[in-house]
Amino acid sequence: MSLIVTGTIGIDTVHTPTAKAEEVLGGSCTYFAAAASFFTQVRLVAAAGEDFRGDYQAVFKKFPNVDVDGLEVRKGSKTFRWGGKYLDDMNQRETLFTELGVLGEKPPTPPAKYRDSRFVFLANSHPSVQLDLLQSFPQRVIAVADTMNLWIESTRAELTKLLGKIDGLVVNDEEARMLTGKRNPFTAGRAILDMGPSFVVVKKGEHGCVLVHRQGLAALPAYPCEKVIDPTGAGDSFAGGMMGHLAASHTKDGRIDLPAIQQALAHGTVIASFTIESFSLDRLASLTKAEVAKRYNEFQSVVKV
Amino acid sequence: MSLIVTGTIGIDTVHTPTAKAEEVLGGSCTYFAAAASFFTQVRLVAAAGEDFRGDYQAVFKKFPNVDVDGLEVRKGSKTFRWGGKYLDDMNQRETLFTELGVLGEKPPTPPAKYRDSRFVFLANSHPSVQLDLLQSFPQRVIAVADTMNLWIESTRAELTKLLGKIDGLVVNDEEARMLTGKRNPFTAGRAILDMGPSFVVVKKGEHGCVLVHRQGLAALPAYPCEKVIDPTGAGDSFAGGMMGHLAASHTKDGRIDLPAIQQALAHGTVIASFTIESFSLDRLASLTKAEVAKRYNEFQSVVKV
């Protein structure tokens, strides 16, 4: 089932307590698409600048399931750049700089051939841009969005409108709290269901995730990771793995119900656990489907009730 | 299989953001024993003062599986009292006062008839007291202990000696970090295994728990609780449910391996989720085995990989 992601391409500079990566490939839809590609074909809609060199583009070639025809490389523009620094415990980070570049220009236009996309993920962006993009996929079966504190605080009306039109929302615990004023992720999730979506996934980083769905609740711990090199992209990889698995399993049996999403969350968790083992997409680029299956089996042994 | 717990009886005064309970029954071995009693018979060794009135003692009658012959009520002594206040998010608390009472006197002596106890849980106490008590149970199959920041900081040598003699340790994430200097609970758990135990359970409160066992790892989220009245005793109830289930299942099939402990953790999680629905032992006192079984089934649906 055709999966599409709209979001950002970024050039990231990341400092961790023990290492540094300069000007490496990043961005929400990059991590999402790479992660999803282990389960299904995925289309990508994003914009980059003319500084988006061949070696960045070459990374996508390592993920043959990612269709980059929707990647606009704009002459005279600059790619979005982000610099961040992780603190000692790797659970907190500071933004060192952001250079909006193409993100300050008009949003990318999805190619006409993508109109038939059925599974839609709107990675974090201005809610009005997300709303516009949503209209580009009239045959969608399911639309899921991410958002962030900036939009929750500054564009509440547009975000509320978006929430009325999507099926699922993926946020972290802090965003869920900001959006609803509720600290408990289940209570916050229920409050978000009242705003429109049928399900909400609340990401809790090293503490896993919870799902609040009209049909019931789910909760998962994170995969036990002791070797964390760089957490950047974990959340987007998680969402990509989740949506990729959901799209792939839907092709088989047509389900997007609570149990199908639970299974998808477990696969998102597994993919995210690989992402954080390296800077940028290095680990995902060398990852095999056999390794994903092996770790999923391990995760099943680790999480037994 | 006979289970015994040594620990404290307390008279607690608890303030939460919305309510208050004054001079209610508490203490580590109280919560532990009540929780364990849903799975097996449990013996209790603890001391109280002559202010430990009949209405406190009557609470134990609601748990017919708890054998209180090891409860010493001492004339002229006062029961341990604790006052605490939970902050707005209920995950942090301040101690308002502690009155040691009998905890400042000699430890209780286990009745001779308890010498044949096979499953031993040493709730938080001075490690020298825990070591002494351990010697009282020469036929033990498994000994598990709890500890706290005070002992980690002030009685390291005695604690190290204890760790060399027990099979399992149950601590919270902060204690695991303090004991090992490692922030990651799995890394901390491995470091604790090097000190002697075969397994370590790291409790993470609302984020569930992890298990580091010589045979492998496990992780569980907490049961989804939205109605938290008072978190006091959650950790002790968790340990009680875990040890109670382990002792009960061992009677059936003789196992105390990784899968048996995983199953026990899930049942500890379920019991703890009831404890926090009320002050003191109120919810546990009205709890039925059928409710425990129902919630365990719900937990299985919530946590699916």
Interface residues (C-beta under 8 A of the other chain):
Chain A: D89 R183 N184 F186 T187 K204 H207 G208 V210 G216 L217 A218 A219 L220 P221 A222 P224 C225 E226 V228 P259 Q262 Q263 A266 Y296 F299 Q300 S301 V302 V303 K304 V305
Chain B: D89 R183 N184 F186 T187 K204 H207 G208 V210 G216 L217 A218 A219 L220 P221 A222 P224 C225 E226 V228 P259 Q262 Q263 A266 Y296 F299 Q300 S301 V302 V303 K304 V305
